[in-house]
Amino acid sequence: MKRIKLLALLAAFALVVAACGGDDSGDTTTTTADTGTGDTTSTTEAVQMSDAGTGGNLLLLQWQAPSQVNGLLSSGTKDLLASSIVLEPLARYGPDGAVVPTLVTEVPTVANGGVAADFTSVTWNLLPDVVWSDGSPFTSDDVVFTFEYCSDDLTGCSGDFTKVTSVEAIDPLTVKVTFDDPQPFPYADFVGYSEPIIQRAQFQECVGEQASACTEQNFAPVGTGPYMVTEMRPEDTVLYEYNPLFRGNADGQPFFGTVEL
């Protein structure tokens, strides 16, 4: 019975994600006028002209209430699901198991030069003009920080980066991940809802033994995803509202204005 409930809930979250983004298309159109200054004028106008946030409230029932919304400190699927509509990875797995771009322009391969010929590194090209929900730009430095955050054993990160030796910001929109040995499948890191990217500006004081004490950050992380946390009651309820700076807003994504989990 628990397995059936889990599959049902995952299906519900899949519908939310599907309604939130044309990640598969690689469309990188942005409606933010000036991401460097956080100017949201044109974004607001675009949202008003689209169906984003007009779908009312979506109620999701989960077999166990989440403890927090930072997927990197997850104690199980309950926390990962709560995090998945706020924080995003570089890429995700589609229904058929294929790797699908989320915060990147394309999935790196040997053919397109993104994966080293000896499979010892992978280089990701980030989507331009993506902003965090606070209006600040999402850059490769945030990816580097996520690795630094999880590399400290005292953080207690649930992500597994043990095969990664370094994460380097080549430029603001390019990040290179180097492995300790050749990896025939170089998409294990920063891919999927269990290894999302967190914002350096919000979490820089939360590395190591301070991680679990950062209640505000863990309960309401700043994300690039379609929703923002408005209230978090541990082991009870999480309330969200749609992110007006989400890159899919001009296309009417996300549809629901609020979510209650």
KEKE-3310 file (N, C-alpha, C; in steps of 0.2 Angstrom, whole numbers, plus 5000, padded with zeros to 4 digits):
npx = (5004:5010:5019:5011:5005:5016:5020:5009:5010:5022:5018:5009:5018:5025:5016:5015:5028:5029:5019:5026:5037:5046:5058:5063:5063:5073:5071:5076:5071:5069:5061:5065:5071:5083:5094:5105:5102:5091:5079:5062:5052:5048:5046:5035:5025:5025:5020:5008:5001:5001:4995:5001:5001:4987:4979:4973:4973:4983:4982:4992:4993:5003:5011:5019:5024:5035:5051:5060:5065:5076:5083:5096:5099:5091:5080:5074:5062:5051:5056:5063:5053:5046:5056:5058:5050:5055:5069:5082:5090:5105:5101:5088:5080:5070:5054:5057:5069:5079:5092:5088:5089:5089:5093:5102:5109:5110:5112:5127:5139:5151:5151:5146:5156:5155:5158:5173:5184:5190:5182:5183:5179:5166:5157:5146:5135:5127:5110:5107:5103:5095:5087:5088:5074:5075:5079:5092:5106:5108:5122:5138:5145:5137:5135:5147:5148:5138:5144:5155:5148:5143:5154:5160:5161:5154:5143:5133:5127:5116:5118:5128:5144:5156:5165:5169:5182:5184:5176:5174:5172:5172:5168:5155:5144:5148:5153:5164:5165:5176:5181:5188:5191:5188:5171:5159:5146:5143:5133:5129:5130:5124:5112:5095:5082:5088:5100:5100:5104:5110:5109:5123:5124:5114:5117:5130:5135:5131:5138:5146:5146:5137:5126:5114:5108:5104:5090:5080:5085:5085:5071:5065:5072:5080:5076:5077:5066:5049:5041:5040:5043:5031:5027:5032:5029:5036:5035:5022:5015:5018:5018:5016:5020:5018:5033:5036:5047:5051:5057:5048:5037:5032:5026:5015:5018:5022:5006:4997:4993:4996:5002:4999:5006)
npy = (4994:5006:5008:5010:5022:5030:5030:5036:5049:5053:5053:5064:5075:5074:5079:5092:5097:5095:5104:5115:5118:5120:5112:5103:5108:5117:5130:5146:5158:5173:5184:5194:5210:5215:5206:5208:5218:5215:5220:5218:5222:5220:5206:5205:5211:5202:5191:5195:5195:5182:5164:5161:5156:5157:5146:5144:5135:5121:5106:5094:5078:5069:5054:5055:5069:5083:5087:5097:5109:5109:5100:5094:5091:5081:5069:5059:5053:5061:5074:5077:5078:5089:5099:5099:5107:5119:5120:5117:5104:5103:5095:5084:5068:5061:5053:5042:5039:5045:5059:5075:5092:5105:5117:5120:5122:5111:5093:5088:5079:5067:5069:5083:5089:5091:5081:5074:5065:5054:5052:5058:5070:5082:5095:5108:5119:5133:5139:5155:5170:5165:5167:5168:5166:5178:5187:5188:5184:5167:5158:5149:5149:5146:5133:5128:5131:5123:5111:5113:5114:5102:5094:5095:5085:5087:5094:5085:5082:5074:5071:5062:5065:5058:5054:5065:5076:5089:5105:5117:5134:5139:5151:5163:5156:5143:5127:5115:5099:5087:5071:5057:5046:5038:5040:5031:5034:5050:5058:5058:5067:5082:5080:5076:5076:5074:5080:5095:5113:5125:5142:5152:5164:5163:5152:5152:5154:5142:5130:5114:5110:5120:5118:5111:5120:5131:5136:5145:5145:5132:5129:5138:5139:5149:5148:5142:5137:5134:5137:5146:5145:5149:5146:5135:5121:5110:5093:5093:5104:5112:5127:5135:5148:5154:5157:5173:5176:5165:5156:5151:5158:5167:5158:5154:5146:5142:5134:5133:5144:5143:5131:5118:5107)
npz = (5000:5004:4994:4983:4987:4986:4973:4968:4973:4968:4955:4955:4958:4947:4938:4942:4940:4926:4922:4924:4916:4901:4900:4892:4879:4878:4877:4881:4883:4892:4903:4911:4914:4919:4925:4933:4942:4947:4942:4940:4931:4917:4919:4928:4920:4909:4916:4920:4908:4905:4909:4921:4937:4939:4942:4954:4970:4974:4981:4989:4995:5006:5011:5023:5032:5027:5035:5032:5019:5012:5000:5000:5013:5015:5024:5018:5005:5007:5011:4999:4989:4994:4992:4979:4970:4972:4973:4960:4950:4939:4928:4925:4927:4914:4911:4904:4908:4903:4902:4905:4901:4913:4920:4911:4895:4886:4887:4891:4880:4873:4860:4858:4864:4878:4887:4892:4882:4888:4898:4911:4915:4915:4907:4910:4902:4907:4907:4901:4909:4920:4935:4953:4965:4973:4964:4961:4950:4944:4944:4939:4950:4960:4958:4961:4974:4980:4979:4987:4999:5001:5001:5014:5027:5039:5036:5033:5021:5010:4997:4985:4982:4980:4970:4964:4961:4959:4956:4945:4941:4925:4919:4921:4916:4914:4920:4926:4930:4938:4939:4950:4943:4927:4922:4915:4915:4916:4923:4936:4946:4952:4946:4945:4958:4970:4971:4971:4966:4977:4983:4985:4991:5001:5008:5013:5026:5031:5031:5035:5052:5055:5047:5050:5059:5052:5051:5045:5032:5028:5029:5021:5007:4995:4978:4961:4955:4951:4962:4978:4995:5007:5020:5032:5042:5051:5050:5047:5038:5022:5014:4998:4986:4969:4959:4954:4946:4939:4925:4916:4916:4906:4898:4904:4915:4932:4933:4944:4957:4971:4982:4993:5004)
capx = (5000:5014:5022:5006:5004:5022:5019:5003:5012:5027:5015:5007:5023:5028:5012:5017:5034:5027:5016:5030:5043:5048:5065:5065:5063:5079:5069:5079:5068:5068:5057:5068:5074:5090:5095:5110:5100:5085:5073:5057:5047:5046:5044:5029:5021:5024:5016:5001:4998:5001:4991:5005:4998:4980:4975:4971:4977:4984:4983:4995:4993:5009:5011:5023:5025:5042:5055:5062:5064:5083:5084:5103:5099:5085:5080:5070:5058:5046:5059:5065:5048:5045:5061:5059:5047:5059:5076:5082:5097:5107:5097:5084:5078:5063:5050:5060:5076:5084:5094:5084:5091:5084:5096:5108:5107:5110:5115:5134:5141:5157:5150:5146:5162:5154:5161:5179:5185:5192:5176:5186:5176:5160:5157:5139:5134:5121:5105:5108:5097:5091:5088:5085:5068:5076:5081:5099:5108:5110:5129:5142:5148:5132:5136:5154:5147:5135:5149:5159:5143:5142:5161:5161:5158:5150:5137:5128:5124:5113:5120:5134:5149:5162:5169:5171:5188:5184:5170:5177:5168:5176:5165:5148:5139:5151:5155:5167:5166:5181:5181:5194:5192:5183:5165:5155:5140:5145:5128:5127:5131:5120:5107:5090:5080:5092:5106:5099:5109:5108:5112:5129:5123:5109:5119:5137:5136:5128:5142:5148:5142:5131:5121:5107:5106:5101:5083:5077:5088:5082:5064:5063:5077:5079:5077:5076:5061:5042:5038:5043:5040:5028:5026:5035:5028:5039:5031:5015:5012:5022:5014:5020:5016:5022:5038:5035:5053:5052:5059:5043:5031:5029:5023:5010:5021:5017:4998:4994:4996:4998:5002:4999:5008)
capy = (5000:5012:5009:5013:5029:5034:5031:5041:5055:5055:5055:5071:5079:5074:5083:5099:5098:5095:5110:5121:5120:5118:5111:5098:5111:5120:5137:5150:5165:5176:5190:5199:5216:5216:5201:5210:5223:5212:5223:5213:5226:5216:5200:5206:5212:5196:5186:5197:5193:5174:5161:5159:5157:5158:5140:5142:5131:5114:5102:5088:5074:5065:5049:5058:5076:5084:5090:5103:5109:5108:5093:5092:5088:5076:5063:5054:5056:5066:5080:5078:5080:5096:5103:5098:5112:5126:5120:5113:5102:5105:5091:5079:5061:5060:5047:5036:5038:5050:5065:5081:5098:5109:5124:5120:5123:5105:5088:5087:5072:5067:5072:5090:5092:5092:5076:5072:5059:5049:5052:5060:5076:5084:5102:5110:5126:5135:5143:5162:5174:5162:5171:5165:5169:5184:5192:5188:5179:5160:5157:5143:5150:5143:5126:5127:5132:5117:5105:5114:5113:5094:5091:5096:5080:5090:5097:5080:5082:5068:5070:5058:5068:5055:5052:5071:5079:5097:5108:5123:5139:5142:5157:5163:5151:5137:5124:5109:5094:5083:5065:5054:5040:5039:5038:5030:5038:5056:5062:5056:5073:5088:5078:5073:5080:5073:5084:5102:5118:5130:5148:5153:5170:5161:5146:5152:5153:5136:5125:5111:5109:5125:5117:5109:5125:5136:5134:5149:5143:5125:5129:5142:5141:5153:5143:5144:5133:5137:5139:5148:5143:5155:5144:5128:5119:5104:5087:5095:5107:5117:5131:5138:5152:5153:5161:5177:5176:5158:5157:5148:5162:5169:5153:5151:5141:5136:5135:5134:5150:5141:5124:5115:5100)
capz = (5000:5004:4987:4979:4988:4984:4966:4966:4975:4963:4948:4956:4958:4940:4934:4944:4936:4919:4921:4926:4913:4895:4900:4886:4873:4878:4876:4886:4883:4898:4903:4916:4910:4921:4931:4937:4947:4950:4940:4938:4928:4912:4921:4930:4914:4906:4920:4920:4902:4904:4914:4926:4944:4939:4943:4961:4975:4972:4987:4988:5001:5006:5017:5029:5032:5027:5040:5030:5012:5009:4997:5001:5020:5015:5027:5014:4999:5010:5010:4992:4986:4996:4989:4971:4966:4974:4971:4954:4948:4932:4924:4928:4923:4911:4912:4901:4911:4899:4906:4902:4903:4917:4921:4906:4888:4883:4890:4888:4878:4870:4853:4858:4868:4885:4891:4890:4878:4893:4903:4917:4917:4911:4907:4909:4900:4911:4904:4902:4912:4925:4942:4959:4967:4975:4958:4959:4945:4945:4940:4940:4957:4965:4958:4965:4981:4981:4980:4993:5005:5002:5002:5021:5030:5045:5034:5033:5014:5008:4990:4985:4977:4982:4965:4961:4964:4959:4952:4943:4937:4920:4918:4925:4914:4912:4926:4924:4935:4937:4943:4952:4939:4921:4923:4909:4916:4920:4925:4943:4950:4951:4941:4949:4963:4976:4971:4968:4967:4982:4982:4989:4996:5006:5013:5014:5033:5034:5029:5041:5058:5056:5042:5053:5063:5048:5051:5040:5025:5027:5029:5015:5003:4989:4973:4954:4953:4950:4968:4984:5002:5011:5027:5033:5048:5051:5051:5046:5031:5018:5009:4993:4981:4963:4959:4948:4942:4936:4918:4912:4918:4900:4894:4908:4920:4934:4932:4950:4961:4977:4983:5000:5004)
cpx = (5004:5017:5017:5005:5010:5022:5014:5006:5018:5024:5012:5012:5026:5023:5013:5023:5033:5023:5020:5036:5044:5055:5067:5066:5070:5078:5072:5077:5067:5064:5059:5072:5081:5091:5100:5108:5093:5078:5068:5051:5044:5043:5037:5024:5019:5019:5009:4997:4998:4996:4995:5002:4991:4976:4973:4976:4977:4986:4986:4995:4999:5009:5014:5025:5033:5045:5058:5062:5071:5084:5091:5104:5093:5086:5076:5066:5054:5049:5061:5059:5046:5050:5061:5055:5050:5066:5077:5089:5099:5102:5093:5083:5071:5060:5053:5067:5081:5086:5091:5087:5086:5087:5102:5105:5106:5113:5122:5135:5148:5156:5150:5152:5161:5157:5168:5180:5186:5187:5178:5183:5170:5159:5149:5139:5127:5117:5107:5102:5093:5092:5085:5078:5069:5078:5088:5101:5110:5117:5132:5145:5143:5133:5142:5152:5143:5139:5153:5155:5143:5149:5163:5157:5153:5144:5131:5124:5122:5115:5127:5139:5156:5167:5171:5177:5188:5178:5173:5172:5173:5174:5158:5143:5142:5154:5158:5168:5171:5181:5188:5196:5187:5176:5161:5149:5141:5140:5125:5126:5127:5114:5101:5088:5084:5098:5105:5104:5106:5112:5118:5127:5118:5113:5127:5139:5133:5132:5145:5143:5136:5125:5114:5104:5103:5094:5079:5079:5085:5075:5061:5069:5075:5080:5076:5070:5054:5039:5042:5039:5037:5028:5028:5033:5030:5035:5023:5013:5017:5017:5018:5016:5021:5027:5037:5041:5055:5053:5053:5036:5027:5025:5017:5012:5024:5010:4995:4997:4999:4998:5003:5001:5007)
cpy = (5006:5013:5012:5020:5033:5035:5036:5048:5058:5057:5062:5076:5080:5079:5090:5101:5099:5102:5116:5122:5117:5116:5107:5102:5115:5128:5141:5157:5167:5183:5195:5204:5216:5212:5203:5214:5220:5216:5218:5216:5222:5209:5200:5207:5206:5191:5188:5196:5186:5171:5159:5161:5158:5152:5139:5138:5124:5110:5095:5084:5069:5060:5051:5065:5078:5087:5096:5103:5110:5101:5090:5089:5083:5070:5057:5057:5061:5073:5082:5081:5087:5101:5104:5104:5119:5126:5115:5110:5105:5102:5086:5072:5062:5054:5041:5035:5042:5056:5071:5087:5102:5116:5124:5120:5116:5100:5087:5080:5073:5070:5080:5093:5093:5087:5074:5066:5053:5048:5054:5067:5078:5092:5104:5117:5128:5139:5151:5165:5171:5166:5167:5169:5176:5189:5192:5183:5172:5160:5150:5143:5146:5135:5124:5127:5125:5111:5107:5113:5106:5091:5091:5090:5082:5093:5091:5080:5075:5066:5066:5061:5065:5054:5059:5074:5086:5099:5115:5128:5142:5149:5157:5158:5144:5134:5117:5105:5088:5077:5062:5048:5041:5036:5037:5033:5044:5060:5061:5062:5079:5086:5074:5077:5079:5077:5091:5107:5123:5136:5150:5159:5168:5156:5147:5152:5147:5130:5121:5110:5114:5123:5116:5115:5131:5135:5138:5147:5136:5125:5133:5144:5145:5148:5146:5141:5137:5140:5142:5146:5149:5153:5137:5126:5111:5098:5088:5098:5111:5120:5135:5143:5152:5159:5166:5178:5170:5159:5155:5152:5165:5164:5150:5146:5144:5139:5137:5140:5148:5133:5122:5108:5097)
cpz = (5000:4998:4983:4980:4986:4977:4964:4967:4970:4956:4949:4955:4951:4936:4936:4940:4929:4917:4922:4921:4906:4895:4894:4880:4872:4877:4882:4886:4890:4897:4908:4912:4912:4927:4935:4943:4950:4948:4937:4934:4922:4913:4923:4925:4910:4910:4920:4913:4900:4909:4920:4933:4944:4940:4950:4965:4973:4979:4986:4995:5001:5012:5023:5027:5031:5033:5039:5022:5008:5006:4999:5008:5021:5020:5024:5009:5001:5009:5003:4988:4988:4993:4982:4967:4968:4971:4965:4953:4941:4927:4928:4924:4920:4913:4909:4903:4908:4903:4902:4905:4908:4918:4916:4899:4884:4888:4887:4886:4875:4863:4853:4862:4875:4890:4888:4887:4883:4899:4910:4919:4913:4912:4905:4907:4903:4906:4906:4905:4917:4931:4947:4961:4970:4970:4957:4954:4947:4941:4942:4947:4962:4964:4961:4972:4984:4983:4986:5000:5006:5003:5010:5024:5036:5043:5034:5026:5012:5000:4990:4979:4978:4976:4961:4965:4964:4955:4951:4939:4932:4918:4921:4923:4912:4919:4924:4931:4934:4941:4945:4947:4933:4924:4917:4909:4920:4922:4932:4947:4948:4946:4946:4955:4970:4977:4968:4969:4972:4981:4987:4994:5002:5011:5014:5021:5036:5032:5035:5046:5059:5051:5045:5057:5059:5046:5045:5033:5023:5026:5023:5010:4997:4983:4966:4951:4953:4956:4973:4990:5005:5019:5027:5041:5048:5053:5051:5039:5028:5013:5004:4989:4975:4962:4953:4944:4938:4928:4914:4913:4911:4896:4899:4914:4926:4933:4939:4954:4967:4977:4990:5000:5011)
residu = (MET:LYS:ARG:ILE:LYS:LEU:LEU:ALA:LEU:LEU:ALA:ALA:PHE:ALA:LEU:VAL:VAL:ALA:ALA:CYS:GLY:GLY:ASP:ASP:SER:GLY:ASP:THR:THR:THR:THR:THR:ALA:ASP:THR:GLY:THR:GLY:ASP:THR:THR:SER:THR:THR:GLU:ALA:VAL:GLN:MET:SER:ASP:ALA:GLY:THR:GLY:GLY:ASN:LEU:LEU:LEU:LEU:GLN:TRP:GLN:ALA:PRO:SER:GLN:VAL:ASN:GLY:LEU:LEU:SER:SER:GLY:THR:LYS:ASP:LEU:LEU:ALA:SER:SER:ILE:VAL:LEU:GLU:PRO:LEU:ALA:ARG:TYR:GLY:PRO:ASP:GLY:ALA:VAL:VAL:PRO:THR:LEU:VAL:THR:GLU:VAL:PRO:THR:VAL:ALA:ASN:GLY:GLY:VAL:ALA:ALA:ASP:PHE:THR:SER:VAL:THR:TRP:ASN:LEU:LEU:PRO:ASP:VAL:VAL:TRP:SER:ASP:GLY:SER:PRO:PHE:THR:SER:ASP:ASP:VAL:VAL:PHE:THR:PHE:GLU:TYR:CYS:SER:ASP:ASP:LEU:THR:GLY:CYS:SER:GLY:ASP:PHE:THR:LYS:VAL:THR:SER:VAL:GLU:ALA:ILE:ASP:PRO:LEU:THR:VAL:LYS:VAL:THR:PHE:ASP:ASP:PRO:GLN:PRO:PHE:PRO:TYR:ALA:ASP:PHE:VAL:GLY:TYR:SER:GLU:PRO:ILE:ILE:GLN:ARG:ALA:GLN:PHE:GLN:GLU:CYS:VAL:GLY:GLU:GLN:ALA:SER:ALA:CYS:THR:GLU:GLN:ASN:PHE:ALA:PRO:VAL:GLY:THR:GLY:PRO:TYR:MET:VAL:THR:GLU:MET:ARG:PRO:GLU:ASP:THR:VAL:LEU:TYR:GLU:TYR:ASN:PRO:LEU:PHE:ARG:GLY:ASN:ALA:ASP:GLY:GLN:PRO:PHE:PHE:GLY:THR:VAL:GLU:LEU)
# end
